[in-house]
Amino acid sequence: MYKFLFRLSPPNHRLYKVGDGPHGECLEFLNAKIVKDILSGLNFSVERSNGEQGDRFTTIWETVKWSDINFDYSEVTIHNANALDAKTRKHDEQNDKRDVRDVILISRSFGVAAHVYLPSERFSRLLHINWGEQRLNLFLTMNTDLAFEGLKLPLSKSDKNEYGKGKTLSPDEELGFLKIEIEGYNIVMQAMTDQLTAETE
């Protein structure tokens, strides 16, 4: 089992509604810190352009170590799952398949966005934290089999078509996310002055 560790400091508390969708509530940690050395053995396979255009275009795969990645951004959103559920239950049966699973999304430019869904009674505890004295350490665990199979970030079909037409795309314009479904979470409240022993596990 692999563990991702995010250090979370003061969030934005957001209440929202889009169109006739459900009311939502979340805590947004837009400057989450990733402790990378915990996952020193985790690798990604990334499909890249060979740098040529038109008929000469092809792709190559490169292996990237998690510990070597300099992330463009790292964000964690903790959702109040009950705030979403209360409204979606009144919609059609398609909402039974609504994706409210805990996930980590990694973009091709190596930005990270993690989403965790907590029931209201657990979510509400986070609203009473004194952020001047405490922080959260969020551990997310993933399936070991997925890591062994390899985590792949392929180029999208549309990006390949653009390269084939002779267009030049920058890495920021290349589309695609790697979705890692999370098996479990552990949230540890910690005094700002304490040392986190789990970082050396």
C-alpha positions in Angstrom: 0.0 0.0 0.0 1.3 3.5 -0.9 0.6 6.6 1.2 0.4 10.1 -0.1 0.9 12.8 2.6 -0.4 16.3 2.3 0.2 19.0 5.0 -2.7 21.3 5.1 -2.8 24.9 6.5 -5.7 27.5 6.6 -8.4 26.7 4.1 -11.0 28.6 2.3 -14.5 27.6 3.5 -16.8 27.6 0.5 -20.6 27.2 0.2 -21.8 26.9 -3.3 -24.5 25.9 -5.8 -24.2 25.6 -9.6 -27.5 25.9 -11.6 -30.1 23.5 -10.3 -27.5 21.2 -8.9 -27.0 20.3 -5.2 -25.8 22.8 -2.6 -22.2 22.1 -1.7 -19.8 22.8 1.1 -16.1 22.3 1.1 -12.8 23.3 2.6 -10.2 24.3 -0.1 -6.5 24.0 0.7 -5.0 25.8 -2.2 -1.4 25.7 -0.9 -1.2 22.1 0.3 2.3 20.8 0.8 3.3 17.3 -0.4 5.8 15.3 1.5 7.4 13.5 -1.4 10.0 11.3 0.2 7.4 8.9 1.6 6.7 7.7 -2.0 10.3 7.5 -3.2 9.6 4.3 -5.0 6.6 5.4 -7.0 7.0 6.0 -10.8 4.9 7.4 -13.6 5.0 6.7 -17.3 4.4 9.8 -19.3 3.8 9.9 -23.1 5.5 12.8 -24.8 5.8 14.2 -28.3 9.1 13.3 -30.1 9.4 17.0 -31.0 8.6 16.5 -34.6 5.5 17.7 -36.5 3.3 16.4 -39.3 4.2 13.0 -40.7 7.4 12.8 -38.6 5.4 13.1 -35.4 5.4 10.1 -33.0 5.3 9.7 -29.3 7.9 8.4 -26.7 7.3 7.3 -23.2 9.5 8.5 -20.3 9.6 7.3 -16.7 9.3 10.0 -14.0 9.9 9.4 -10.3 7.4 10.9 -7.9 10.2 12.2 -5.7 11.8 14.1 -8.6 8.6 16.0 -9.7 8.4 19.7 -9.0 4.6 20.2 -8.9 3.1 23.3 -10.5 0.4 23.3 -7.9 -0.9 21.2 -5.1 -4.5 21.5 -3.9 -6.7 19.5 -1.6 -10.4 19.9 -1.3 -12.3 18.3 1.5 -16.0 18.0 0.7 -19.0 17.7 3.0 -20.5 14.6 1.4 -23.8 14.9 3.2 -24.4 18.4 1.8 -24.1 16.9 -1.7 -26.1 13.8 -1.0 -29.2 15.6 0.5 -30.0 17.1 -2.8 -28.8 14.4 -5.2 -31.1 11.8 -3.7 -34.0 13.8 -5.1 -32.8 13.6 -8.7 -33.0 10.7 -11.1 -31.3 7.3 -10.8 -28.1 8.5 -12.6 -27.1 10.1 -9.3 -26.5 6.7 -7.8 -23.5 6.5 -10.0 -22.3 10.0 -9.0 -18.6 10.1 -8.6 -18.0 11.1 -5.0 -15.0 8.8 -4.4 -11.8 10.0 -2.9 -9.3 10.7 -5.7 -6.1 12.3 -6.6 -5.9 13.9 -10.0 -2.4 14.5 -11.5 -2.3 16.8 -14.6 0.2 16.4 -17.4 2.0 19.5 -16.2 2.3 17.7 -12.8 -0.2 19.7 -10.8 -2.0 17.7 -8.1 -5.6 18.0 -7.0 -6.9 15.7 -4.2 -10.6 15.3 -3.3 -11.8 13.7 -0.1 -15.5 13.3 0.9 -16.3 13.3 4.6 -19.7 12.8 6.3 -21.1 15.9 8.0 -20.2 14.9 11.5 -16.5 14.5 10.6 -16.5 17.5 8.3 -17.8 19.8 11.0 -14.9 19.0 13.3 -12.6 20.6 10.8 -14.5 23.9 11.1 -13.4 24.3 14.7 -9.6 24.0 14.2 -7.5 26.9 15.4 -5.4 27.3 12.3 -2.9 29.5 14.1 -1.9 26.6 16.4 -2.7 23.5 14.4 -2.4 22.0 11.0 -3.8 18.9 9.3 -1.8 16.0 8.0 -3.8 14.1 5.4 -2.7 10.6 4.5 -4.3 9.1 1.4 -3.6 5.4 0.6 -3.8 3.8 -2.8 -4.0 0.3 -4.1 -0.5 -1.3 -4.3 -1.5 -3.3 -7.5 -2.1 0.0 -9.3 1.4 1.1 -8.5 2.9 -2.1 -9.7 1.0 -2.0 -13.0 2.3 1.5 -13.6 0.7 4.9 -13.5 0.4 6.2 -17.1 -0.3 9.7 -18.5 -1.0 9.2 -22.2 -1.4 12.0 -24.7 -5.0 12.7 -25.5 -6.3 11.7 -29.0 -7.0 15.4 -29.8 -3.4 16.4 -28.8 -2.0 13.7 -31.1 -4.2 15.0 -33.9 -2.9 18.5 -33.3 0.7 17.3 -33.5 -0.1 15.3 -36.6 -1.5 18.5 -38.3 1.8 20.2 -37.7 0.7 22.3 -34.7 3.1 23.0 -31.9 1.7 22.5 -28.4 3.4 23.6 -25.2 3.3 21.2 -22.2 0.7 23.4 -20.5 -1.6 23.0 -23.5 -1.4 19.2 -23.5 -4.6 17.7 -22.0 -5.1 14.8 -19.7 -5.2 13.8 -16.0 -4.1 10.7 -14.2 -6.9 9.6 -11.8 -5.8 7.7 -8.7 -8.7 6.3 -6.7 -8.0 6.3 -3.0 -8.7 3.3 -0.8 -8.6 5.1 2.6 -7.7 8.3 4.4 -6.2 9.3 7.8 -6.4 12.9 9.0 -4.1 13.8 11.9 -4.4 17.1 13.7 -1.0 18.3 14.8 0.3 21.3 16.8 2.4 23.5 14.5 5.5 23.0 16.7 5.3 19.1 16.6 7.5 17.0 14.3 5.6 14.5 12.2 7.2 11.1 12.8 5.3 9.5 9.9 7.4 11.4 7.4 10.3 9.0 8.0 8.2 5.8 7.7 
